[in-house]
Amino acid sequence: MKNLLILGLFIVLPCFQIGAQVISGNQDYKINYNDPREYELGGIKVTGVKYLDENVLINISGLQVGSVISIPGELVTNAVKKLWEQGLFSKVEIVVEKVINNSVFLEIRLEE
């Protein structure tokens, strides 16, 4: 019984860790973590902040509109880490808002 519980945790826990990197805000867009895809970053918006400048936060993230990124990928993971390292937020998420052709639009969700 104990072995089954441990096996179950190894199956379930990676799903939570993967979901922390990028989640889909658009239910029509499915992220395949076994098959990363490259997109042109078509836009970035920041939500959940009242007192901080959204453009500064985008710059801190290191993401740039027009650049090519992989989803899932290292650039998105690094963006989450850079924002988290600021020590200003209790929650940091990057969500795929929509995909149009080969362009992806991201939303950075923060809680101050």
N, C-alpha and C positions, 0 to 999 in steps of 0.2 A: 504494500500500500504506500509506504514511504517513497519507494522508487517511482511509483506512478505519479505521485505529487511532484517530485523533483523533475521528472520528465515533462510533466504538464507546464511547470514554470519555465523550462527551457524553450518550450514551444510558444507560450503566451508572451513572455517578457520581451523578446526581440520586437514584437509588433508594437509595443508601447514606445520603445526607444526609437524605432524607425519613424513613427508618427510624430515625434518631437521635432524632426528636421523640417519637413514640409508637409502640410496637409492641404487638401483640396477644399476650397471654399465653394467651388462649383461642383455640384453633385454629378454633372455630366463628365467631368474630367477625372480620370482614374490614374493614379500614380502607380507605375510598375517599378518596384524597387530592384527588380532583377534586370531591368532593361532601361538604364538611364537614357534620356533623350536630350538633345541640344535644342535650345530655343534662343531667339533674340529677345532680350528683355525689353518689352514694349512699354512698360510703365511700372511705377512703384508708388504706392500710397501708404501713409502711416496713419493708424487709428489708435485711439486710447490715450492720447497725450493731451494735456491742457496747457502746460507751462513750458514745454520744450519745442524748439523749432524743428519742424518736420524735415526740412532740407538738411539741417545739420545731422539729424539722425540717419538719414539716407547716406550721407557722406561717411559717417562713422561705420555704417554697415559694410562699406566697400562695394556695394552693388551700384552699377551704373546703367542707366537706360541706354539701349543700343548695343550693349555688350552681349556676347554669346555665353550662355550658362547651361549647365547640365542640371536636369532635375530627375532624381535627386543628385546632388553634387556637392563638392567641397566648398564652392563659393557661397552657397546658401548656408551650409553648416558654419562656415567662418563668420558670416554676417550675424548669425544668432549669437555666436560666442563673443564677437566684438561688442554687440549691444548689451549682452549680459554682463560683461566685464566692467561696464560703466557703473554698476552698482546702483542704478537708478530705478530699476524695474523689478516687480515681483513676478512678471510673466512676459516672456518673449516668444512670439510665434511668427513664422512666415508662412503665408497661405497663398496658394495659387487661386487668384480671383477669377481669371478666365484665360482661355487659350484661343487665339484667333490665328488660323493658318499655322505659321511657324513662330508666332510671337506669344510670349507669356506675360501676363500682368500679375504682379505680386502685391500682396498687402502685408505690411509689417504690423502685427497686432501687439501692442504694448500695454502694460498696466504699471502706472507710476507708483 
